[in-house]
Amino acid sequence: MAEQLFQVGVKALVRDAEGRVLLVCETAHDYSYWDVPGGRMEPGEDLLATLTRELHEEIKVDDIDEARQFMTVLSNKQIQTESGPVALLLIIYEVKLNRGQKPIPGEEGLSLVWHNPREAASLLAEKYPEEFCRTVAVLAT
């Protein structure tokens, strides 16, 4: 039996003062999808270095107030590689931005939208497992 291969993604669950969840919509490809900010680890990076780099790249945020681990999940999606499909393990942090930090799109083809937790959970259901989406949907405002 072949071993399951994984890539690790580090994600940020960012909420505003009204409790809305920041989602990014990737539209630069032939398809579009909703996600929370973040991305895959690069060789030699630790989790917080990946989180910091990805927040800068995707939403132009360089200074966070707090990051605490929220949940770790196996994505519903797999990544296609030359060797075949690879599972994606997502480590999600709840991130509080410092006052004055305003997320803006950091990459072409990326848009940012604040959604209430229920809407966010519904939009994330394609990529994230039901347990994560249920937890997001009931986040207190």
VOKETI-195341 format. One record per residue: residue in one letter; z, x, y of N, C-alpha, C, O in turn. Coordinates in Angstrom, 3 decimals, decimal comma. Each point is the difference from the previous one (the first is absolute). Layout:
// VOKETI-195341
aa | nz | nx | ny | caz | cax | cay | cz | cx | cy | oz | ox | oy
A | Z | X | Y | Z | X | Y | Z | X | Y | Z | X | Y
...
// end
This chain:
// VOKETI-195341
aa | nz | nx | ny | caz | cax | cay | cz | cx | cy | oz | ox | oy
M | 0,000 | 0,840 | -1,180 | 0,000 | -0,840 | 1,180 | 0,000 | 0,886 | 1,244 | 0,789 | 0,940 | 0,087
A | -1,654 | -1,226 | 0,864 | -0,109 | 0,794 | 1,226 | 1,174 | -0,288 | 0,932 | 0,509 | -1,119 | 0,063
E | -0,101 | 2,146 | 0,648 | 1,068 | -0,177 | 0,988 | -0,532 | -0,732 | 1,216 | -1,156 | 0,173 | 0,385
Q | 2,009 | -0,994 | 0,219 | -0,362 | -0,699 | 1,241 | 0,130 | 0,976 | 1,159 | 1,041 | 0,639 | 0,159
L | -2,075 | -0,519 | 0,642 | 0,047 | 0,853 | 1,180 | 0,311 | -0,847 | 1,226 | -0,401 | -1,161 | 0,089
F | 1,123 | 1,760 | 0,857 | 0,411 | -0,699 | 1,214 | -0,320 | 0,827 | 1,222 | 0,005 | 1,230 | -0,045
Q | -0,283 | -1,914 | 1,132 | 0,048 | 0,612 | 1,322 | 1,136 | -0,708 | 0,735 | 0,287 | -1,169 | -0,255
V | 0,351 | 1,894 | 1,166 | 1,140 | -0,545 | 0,713 | -0,399 | -0,300 | 1,436 | -0,548 | 0,852 | 0,700
G | 0,831 | -2,074 | -0,274 | -0,209 | -0,405 | 1,383 | 1,343 | -0,247 | 0,658 | 0,936 | -0,489 | -0,633
V | -0,850 | 0,829 | 1,907 | 1,217 | -0,240 | 0,769 | -0,375 | -0,966 | 1,116 | -0,919 | 0,260 | 0,776
K | 1,638 | -1,375 | -0,702 | -0,341 | -1,090 | 0,910 | 1,158 | -0,311 | 0,933 | 1,154 | 0,319 | -0,285
A | -1,490 | -0,957 | 1,422 | 1,005 | -0,353 | 1,007 | -0,013 | -1,494 | 0,254 | -1,018 | -0,562 | 0,403
L | 2,149 | -0,076 | -0,638 | 0,188 | -1,397 | 0,360 | 0,609 | 0,017 | 1,400 | 1,193 | 0,253 | 0,170
V | -2,036 | -0,528 | 0,832 | 0,414 | 0,060 | 1,405 | 0,111 | -1,430 | 0,511 | -0,911 | -0,808 | -0,180
R | 2,045 | 0,503 | 0,823 | 0,197 | -1,336 | 0,567 | 0,314 | 0,125 | 1,481 | 0,594 | 0,980 | 0,450
D | -1,010 | -2,001 | 0,301 | 0,284 | 0,007 | 1,434 | 1,292 | -0,772 | 0,278 | 0,668 | -0,456 | -0,927
A | -0,325 | 0,315 | 2,202 | 1,249 | -0,660 | 0,397 | 0,052 | -1,455 | -0,442 | 1,084 | -0,554 | -0,182
E | -2,247 | -0,072 | 0,006 | -0,044 | -1,389 | -0,461 | -0,009 | -0,113 | -1,528 | -0,048 | -1,106 | -0,539
G | 0,094 | 2,232 | -0,151 | 0,012 | -0,006 | -1,457 | -1,371 | -0,014 | -0,643 | -0,109 | -0,075 | -1,223
R | -0,942 | 0,145 | 2,030 | -1,353 | 0,003 | -0,561 | -0,278 | 1,350 | -0,669 | 0,581 | 1,025 | 0,356
V | -1,479 | -1,060 | -1,327 | -0,356 | 1,177 | -0,791 | -1,349 | 0,531 | 0,484 | -0,952 | -0,760 | 0,175
L | 0,886 | 2,076 | 0,038 | -1,251 | 0,631 | 0,430 | -0,892 | 0,235 | -1,210 | 0,391 | 0,667 | -0,958
L | -1,602 | -1,229 | 1,018 | -0,990 | 0,236 | -1,042 | -1,203 | 0,696 | 0,598 | -0,341 | -0,205 | 1,165
V | -0,292 | 1,026 | -1,973 | -1,247 | 0,632 | 0,390 | -1,112 | -0,651 | -0,813 | 0,172 | -0,300 | -1,182
C | -1,300 | 0,090 | 1,823 | -1,170 | -0,522 | -0,686 | -1,060 | 1,088 | 0,025 | -0,463 | 0,412 | 1,064
E | 0,091 | 0,040 | -2,238 | -1,012 | 1,038 | -0,155 | -1,355 | -0,674 | -0,116 | -0,240 | -0,764 | -0,935
T | -0,654 | 1,047 | 1,889 | -1,311 | -0,652 | 0,002 | -1,150 | 1,005 | 0,030 | -1,150 | -0,385 | 0,214
A | 1,446 | 1,657 | -0,425 | -1,039 | 1,027 | 0,119 | -0,907 | 0,087 | -1,228 | -1,021 | 0,687 | 0,035
H | 1,378 | -1,363 | -1,101 | -0,791 | 0,066 | -1,229 | -0,832 | -1,275 | -0,146 | -0,090 | -0,805 | 0,927
D | -0,502 | 0,638 | -2,079 | -0,779 | -1,205 | -0,277 | 0,895 | -1,213 | -0,230 | -0,484 | -1,121 | -0,155
Y | 1,774 | 1,355 | 0,135 | 0,979 | -1,062 | -0,232 | 1,139 | 0,204 | 0,996 | 0,100 | 1,054 | 0,627
S | 0,741 | -2,047 | -0,486 | 1,180 | 0,166 | 0,848 | 1,224 | -0,436 | -0,791 | -0,098 | -0,813 | -0,919
Y | 1,245 | 1,359 | 1,285 | 1,239 | -0,379 | -0,666 | 1,177 | 0,228 | 0,931 | -0,073 | 0,804 | 0,929
W | 1,164 | -1,527 | -1,190 | 1,231 | 0,107 | 0,765 | 0,983 | 0,893 | -0,740 | 0,059 | 0,011 | -1,229
D | 0,710 | 0,738 | 2,011 | 0,991 | 0,899 | -0,585 | 1,076 | 0,266 | 1,039 | -0,153 | -0,370 | 1,165
V | 1,229 | 1,004 | -1,575 | 0,965 | 0,536 | 0,953 | -0,426 | 1,447 | 0,266 | -0,666 | 0,606 | -0,839
P | 1,039 | -0,046 | 1,992 | -0,413 | 1,370 | 0,299 | 0,497 | 0,984 | -1,053 | 1,075 | -0,176 | -0,574
G | -1,863 | 1,201 | 0,330 | 0,390 | 1,047 | -0,939 | -1,186 | 0,486 | -0,789 | -1,132 | -0,437 | 0,210
G | 1,404 | 1,349 | -1,124 | -1,074 | 0,547 | -0,809 | 0,531 | 0,917 | -1,080 | 1,204 | 0,060 | -0,250
R | -2,112 | 0,650 | -0,382 | 0,356 | 0,834 | -1,146 | 0,549 | 1,364 | 0,421 | -0,343 | 0,548 | 1,048
M | 1,204 | -0,034 | -1,911 | 0,586 | 1,319 | 0,220 | -1,059 | 1,082 | -0,163 | -0,915 | -0,125 | -0,814
E | 1,050 | 1,175 | 1,590 | -0,838 | 1,181 | -0,152 | 0,803 | 1,055 | -0,756 | 1,230 | -0,018 | 0,042
P | -1,905 | 0,936 | -0,731 | 0,732 | 1,027 | -0,754 | 0,994 | 0,743 | 0,899 | -0,332 | 0,402 | 1,115
G | 1,542 | -0,230 | -1,619 | 1,031 | 0,736 | 0,718 | 0,819 | -0,824 | 0,972 | 0,994 | 0,494 | 0,532
E | -1,386 | -1,750 | -0,282 | 0,751 | -0,847 | 0,926 | 1,178 | -0,651 | -0,703 | -0,053 | -0,286 | -1,196
D | 1,128 | 0,054 | 1,960 | 1,067 | -0,852 | -0,518 | -0,218 | -1,410 | 0,548 | -0,914 | -0,228 | 0,792
L | 1,746 | -0,703 | -1,212 | -0,205 | -1,402 | 0,358 | 0,036 | -0,234 | 1,506 | -0,882 | -0,664 | 0,543
L | 1,888 | 1,200 | 0,135 | 0,113 | -0,249 | 1,439 | -1,095 | 0,703 | 0,798 | -0,427 | -0,507 | 1,037
A | -0,025 | 1,651 | -1,502 | -1,122 | 0,672 | 0,675 | -1,263 | -0,856 | -0,129 | -0,770 | -0,118 | 0,954
T | 0,560 | -0,472 | -2,119 | -1,154 | -0,892 | -0,194 | 0,116 | -1,212 | 0,908 | -0,969 | -0,386 | 0,653
L | 2,153 | -0,215 | -0,609 | 0,224 | -1,170 | 0,849 | -0,294 | 0,335 | 1,459 | -0,704 | -0,747 | 0,680
T | 1,235 | 1,857 | -0,202 | -0,201 | 0,409 | 1,396 | -1,471 | 0,251 | 0,299 | -0,509 | -0,454 | 1,025
R | -0,178 | 1,171 | -1,907 | -1,424 | 0,293 | 0,206 | -0,823 | -1,288 | 0,015 | -0,850 | -0,192 | 0,870
E | 1,106 | -0,681 | -1,830 | -0,776 | -1,233 | -0,091 | 0,241 | -0,924 | 1,194 | -0,939 | -0,638 | 0,477
L | 2,177 | 0,554 | 0,015 | 0,270 | -0,819 | 1,181 | -0,742 | 0,544 | 1,216 | -0,498 | -0,767 | 0,824
H | 0,427 | 2,074 | -0,715 | -0,764 | 0,591 | 1,110 | -1,490 | -0,304 | -0,161 | -0,656 | -0,420 | 0,954
E | 0,126 | 0,632 | -2,151 | -1,435 | -0,193 | -0,213 | -0,430 | -1,456 | 0,175 | -1,024 | -0,268 | 0,629
E | 1,786 | -0,666 | -1,171 | -0,438 | -1,395 | -0,021 | 0,397 | -0,811 | 1,222 | -0,775 | -0,836 | 0,462
I | 1,988 | 1,073 | 0,076 | 0,464 | -0,852 | 1,105 | 0,467 | 0,806 | 1,216 | 0,605 | -0,558 | 0,915
K | -0,882 | 1,866 | -0,901 | 0,301 | 0,876 | 1,141 | 1,479 | -0,039 | 0,421 | 0,322 | 0,069 | 1,186
V | 0,557 | -0,179 | -2,173 | 1,438 | 0,047 | 0,256 | 0,509 | 1,363 | -0,459 | -0,232 | 0,406 | -1,138
D | 0,921 | 0,292 | 2,026 | 0,507 | 1,339 | -0,317 | 1,514 | 0,083 | -0,062 | 0,547 | 1,023 | -0,412
D | 0,135 | -2,079 | 0,814 | 1,451 | 0,068 | 0,109 | 0,605 | -1,277 | -0,565 | -0,147 | -1,077 | 0,578
I | 0,829 | 1,206 | -1,715 | 0,632 | -1,172 | -0,589 | 1,517 | 0,122 | 0,126 | 0,563 | 1,094 | -0,017
D | 0,073 | -2,247 | 0,144 | 1,446 | -0,042 | 0,160 | 0,698 | 0,110 | -1,349 | 1,022 | 0,673 | -0,126
E | -1,579 | -1,338 | -0,877 | 0,647 | -0,049 | -1,307 | -1,034 | -0,307 | -1,068 | -0,940 | -0,759 | 0,234
A | 1,116 | 1,350 | -1,403 | -0,836 | -0,314 | -1,165 | 0,910 | -0,031 | -1,216 | 0,612 | 1,005 | -0,360
R | -0,530 | -2,176 | -0,269 | 0,801 | -0,103 | -1,223 | -0,871 | -0,576 | -1,103 | -0,834 | -0,875 | 0,232
Q | 1,049 | 1,388 | -1,437 | -0,827 | -0,455 | -1,110 | 0,250 | -1,482 | -0,245 | 1,142 | -0,442 | -0,125
F | -2,222 | -0,305 | 0,061 | 0,043 | -1,449 | -0,128 | -0,256 | -0,434 | -1,446 | 0,755 | -0,791 | -0,564
M | -1,824 | 1,316 | -0,020 | -0,377 | -0,405 | -1,355 | -1,058 | 0,968 | -0,526 | -0,753 | 0,591 | 0,773
T | 0,707 | -0,440 | -2,083 | -1,048 | 0,771 | -0,663 | -0,702 | -0,929 | -0,975 | 0,646 | -0,660 | -0,814
V | -1,969 | 0,612 | 0,897 | -0,763 | -0,935 | -0,832 | -1,254 | 0,669 | -0,546 | -0,466 | 1,017 | 0,515
L | -0,052 | -1,607 | -1,550 | -1,295 | 0,390 | -0,539 | -1,025 | -0,968 | 0,578 | 0,119 | -1,213 | -0,176
S | -1,115 | 1,741 | 0,859 | -1,009 | -0,837 | 0,641 | -0,792 | -0,809 | -1,021 | -0,181 | 0,415 | -1,145
N | -0,283 | -1,571 | 1,586 | -0,909 | -0,799 | -0,825 | -1,370 | 0,649 | -0,099 | -0,776 | -0,318 | -0,901
K | 0,478 | 1,221 | 1,816 | -1,298 | 0,672 | 0,049 | 0,092 | 1,380 | -0,643 | 1,054 | 0,635 | 0,015
Q | -2,154 | -0,187 | -0,572 | -0,109 | 1,367 | -0,495 | -1,056 | 0,724 | 0,814 | -0,889 | -0,621 | 0,583
I | 0,996 | 1,934 | -0,551 | -0,950 | 0,837 | 0,721 | -1,015 | 0,527 | -1,006 | 0,367 | 0,513 | -1,057
Q | -1,633 | -0,642 | 1,392 | -1,041 | 0,511 | -0,886 | -0,231 | 1,472 | 0,295 | -0,249 | 0,380 | 1,144
T | 0,333 | 0,447 | -2,178 | -0,253 | 1,437 | 0,130 | -1,088 | 0,387 | -0,999 | -0,440 | -0,822 | -0,804
E | 0,016 | 2,082 | 0,866 | -1,007 | 0,492 | -0,944 | 0,491 | -0,114 | -1,434 | -0,795 | -0,167 | -0,925
S | 2,120 | 0,259 | 0,741 | 0,592 | -0,074 | -1,344 | 0,322 | -1,415 | -0,431 | 0,507 | -0,219 | -1,101
G | -0,797 | -0,742 | 1,963 | 0,315 | -1,389 | -0,310 | 1,069 | -0,526 | 0,935 | 0,380 | 0,673 | 0,958
P | 0,112 | -1,886 | -1,234 | 0,974 | -0,614 | 0,887 | 1,357 | 0,701 | -0,042 | 0,450 | 0,462 | -1,049
V | 0,187 | -0,397 | 2,217 | 1,322 | 0,618 | 0,139 | 0,909 | -1,028 | 0,667 | -0,383 | -0,633 | 0,984
A | 1,583 | 0,475 | -1,525 | 0,966 | -0,947 | 0,558 | 0,550 | 0,536 | 1,328 | 0,008 | 1,206 | 0,246
L | 0,443 | -2,123 | 0,587 | 0,528 | 0,366 | 1,316 | 1,454 | -0,455 | 0,102 | 0,295 | -1,195 | 0,011
L | 0,600 | 2,173 | 0,063 | 1,424 | -0,249 | 0,175 | 0,280 | 0,032 | 1,493 | -0,284 | 0,996 | 0,666
L | 0,843 | -2,088 | -0,132 | 0,235 | -0,114 | 1,437 | 1,499 | 0,039 | 0,294 | 0,770 | -0,802 | -0,528
I | -0,377 | 1,735 | 1,367 | 1,381 | 0,110 | 0,447 | 0,018 | -0,524 | 1,431 | -0,588 | 0,599 | 0,901
I | 1,271 | -1,724 | -0,708 | -0,027 | -0,675 | 1,297 | 1,317 | 0,235 | 0,719 | 1,079 | -0,207 | -0,556
Y | -1,190 | 0,641 | 1,794 | 1,161 | 0,197 | 0,873 | 0,021 | -1,108 | 1,038 | -1,046 | -0,418 | 0,497
E | 2,238 | -0,052 | -0,174 | 0,157 | -0,880 | 1,157 | 0,203 | 0,938 | 1,184 | 0,931 | 0,805 | 0,014
V | -1,799 | -0,917 | 0,965 | -0,029 | 0,947 | 1,113 | 0,307 | -0,722 | 1,306 | -0,588 | -1,035 | 0,313
K | 1,517 | 1,605 | 0,439 | 0,282 | -0,496 | 1,348 | -0,579 | 1,000 | 0,986 | 0,319 | 1,188 | -0,034
L | -1,166 | -1,684 | 0,903 | -0,608 | 0,853 | 1,017 | 0,967 | 0,164 | 1,163 | 0,783 | -0,900 | 0,301
N | -0,844 | 2,050 | 0,345 | 0,785 | 0,198 | 1,212 | -0,537 | -0,906 | 1,089 | -1,188 | -0,320 | 0,033
R | 2,078 | -0,089 | 0,858 | -0,427 | -0,843 | 1,130 | -1,126 | 0,690 | 0,752 | 0,013 | 1,215 | 0,197
G | -0,960 | -1,993 | 0,208 | -1,128 | 0,555 | 0,738 | -1,174 | 0,410 | -0,878 | -1,100 | 0,215 | 0,508
Q | 1,314 | -0,103 | -1,820 | -1,101 | 0,343 | -0,906 | -0,827 | -1,257 | -0,239 | 0,502 | -0,987 | -0,539
K | -1,753 | 1,024 | 0,934 | -0,894 | -1,143 | -0,197 | -1,122 | 0,431 | -0,928 | -0,821 | 0,843 | 0,362
P | 0,782 | -1,419 | -1,557 | -1,072 | 0,355 | -0,933 | -1,373 | -0,365 | 0,554 | -0,197 | -1,081 | 0,555
I | -0,742 | 2,001 | -0,717 | -1,401 | -0,239 | 0,333 | -0,848 | 0,551 | -1,146 | 0,428 | 0,928 | -0,685
P | -1,615 | -1,478 | 0,466 | -0,834 | 0,509 | -1,092 | -0,306 | 1,483 | 0,192 | -0,411 | 0,433 | 1,077
G | 0,618 | 0,323 | -2,136 | -0,230 | 1,431 | 0,063 | -1,272 | 0,446 | -0,686 | -0,359 | 1,176 | 0,057
E | -0,320 | -2,091 | -0,699 | -1,219 | 0,344 | -0,721 | -1,061 | -1,052 | 0,280 | 0,308 | -1,174 | 0,207
E | -1,551 | 1,609 | -0,205 | -1,101 | -0,945 | 0,190 | -0,032 | -0,987 | -1,157 | 0,218 | 0,377 | -1,152
G | -0,489 | -1,638 | 1,459 | -0,077 | -1,023 | -1,031 | 1,357 | -0,553 | -0,410 | 0,109 | -0,723 | -0,990
L | 0,926 | 1,066 | 1,755 | 1,354 | -0,469 | -0,304 | 0,459 | -0,915 | 1,116 | -0,110 | 0,346 | 1,177
S | 0,624 | -1,517 | -1,538 | 0,593 | -0,868 | 1,009 | 1,444 | -0,274 | -0,399 | 0,340 | 0,013 | -1,183
L | 0,499 | -0,260 | 2,174 | 1,423 | -0,252 | -0,217 | 0,318 | -1,415 | 0,453 | -0,418 | -0,427 | 1,076
V | 1,163 | -0,299 | -1,906 | 0,376 | -1,370 | 0,334 | 1,437 | -0,227 | -0,467 | 0,370 | 0,370 | -1,114
W | 0,433 | -0,986 | 1,988 | 1,361 | -0,403 | -0,369 | -0,057 | -1,393 | -0,625 | -0,612 | -0,912 | 0,556
H | 1,261 | 0,750 | -1,728 | 0,029 | -1,287 | -0,711 | 1,438 | -0,381 | -0,304 | 0,856 | 0,863 | -0,192
N | -0,598 | -2,174 | 0,150 | 1,329 | -0,396 | -0,454 | 0,113 | 0,400 | -1,475 | -1,019 | 0,177 | -0,667
P | 2,244 | -0,033 | 0,151 | 0,161 | 0,505 | -1,372 | -0,751 | -0,791 | -1,067 | -0,543 | 0,596 | -0,930
R | 0,500 | -1,926 | 1,042 | -0,724 | -0,791 | -1,012 | -1,497 | 0,293 | 0,016 | -0,620 | 0,180 | -1,048
E | 0,048 | -0,134 | 2,252 | -1,426 | 0,318 | 0,109 | -0,277 | 1,400 | -0,545 | -0,963 | 0,212 | -0,737
A | 1,820 | 0,738 | 1,109 | -0,173 | 1,386 | -0,463 | 0,032 | 0,052 | -1,520 | -0,852 | 0,639 | -0,618
A | 1,816 | -1,299 | 0,018 | 0,120 | 0,005 | -1,461 | -1,256 | -0,561 | -0,655 | -0,473 | 0,536 | -1,002
S | -0,061 | -1,600 | 1,557 | -1,208 | -0,611 | -0,548 | -1,188 | 0,962 | 0,090 | -0,776 | 0,121 | -0,948
L | 0,635 | 0,559 | 2,083 | -1,112 | 0,933 | 0,184 | 0,123 | 1,252 | -0,876 | -1,004 | 0,617 | -0,355
L | 2,232 | -0,250 | 0,013 | 0,232 | 1,204 | -0,806 | -0,079 | -0,254 | -1,503 | 0,026 | 0,947 | -0,785
A | -0,123 | -2,205 | 0,377 | 0,091 | -0,359 | -1,416 | -1,101 | 0,600 | -0,871 | 0,186 | 0,155 | -1,207
E | -1,313 | 0,179 | 1,792 | -1,083 | 0,591 | -0,801 | 0,366 | 1,394 | -0,496 | -0,345 | 0,374 | -1,121
K | 1,049 | 0,400 | 1,960 | 0,314 | 1,381 | -0,336 | 1,402 | 0,190 | -0,560 | 0,228 | 0,890 | -0,819
Y | 0,718 | -1,726 | 1,258 | 1,406 | 0,202 | -0,336 | 0,478 | -1,015 | -1,032 | -0,480 | -1,133 | -0,022
P | 1,425 | 1,531 | -0,836 | 0,493 | -0,921 | -1,025 | 0,813 | -1,149 | 0,600 | 0,478 | 0,067 | 1,133
E | -0,343 | -1,109 | -1,929 | 0,666 | -1,221 | 0,449 | 1,424 | 0,262 | 0,504 | 0,418 | -0,594 | 0,994
E | 0,321 | 1,466 | -1,659 | 1,381 | 0,292 | 0,408 | 0,059 | 0,505 | 1,445 | 0,850 | -0,434 | 0,778
F | -1,743 | 1,341 | -0,426 | -0,034 | 0,526 | 1,363 | -0,355 | -1,106 | 0,984 | 0,651 | -0,144 | 1,035
C | -1,671 | -0,631 | -1,349 | -0,447 | -1,054 | 0,906 | 1,075 | -1,061 | 0,204 | 0,188 | -0,485 | 1,116
R | 0,520 | 0,123 | -2,184 | 1,110 | -0,961 | 0,142 | 1,077 | 0,543 | 0,925 | 0,543 | -0,737 | 0,824
T | -0,233 | 2,017 | -0,956 | 1,033 | 0,625 | 0,823 | -0,425 | 0,027 | 1,458 | 0,809 | -0,292 | 0,880
V | -2,050 | 0,633 | -0,608 | -0,513 | 0,019 | 1,372 | 0,010 | -1,407 | 0,594 | 0,371 | -0,178 | 1,160
A | -0,767 | -0,806 | -1,932 | -0,121 | -1,381 | 0,499 | 1,314 | -0,554 | 0,524 | 0,001 | -0,852 | 0,888
V | 1,100 | 1,314 | -1,416 | 1,296 | -0,561 | 0,409 | 0,791 | 0,924 | 0,923 | 1,192 | -0,214 | 0,218
L | -1,845 | 1,234 | 0,322 | 0,697 | 0,875 | 0,948 | 0,492 | -0,826 | 1,175 | -0,736 | -0,814 | 0,556
A | 1,979 | 1,033 | -0,190 | 0,585 | -0,740 | 1,137 | -0,634 | 0,481 | 1,298 | -0,331 | 1,176 | 0,152
T | 0,172 | -2,091 | 0,760 | -0,550 | 0,367 | 1,311 | 1,107 | 0,377 | 0,945 | -0,262 | 0,340 | 1,154
// end
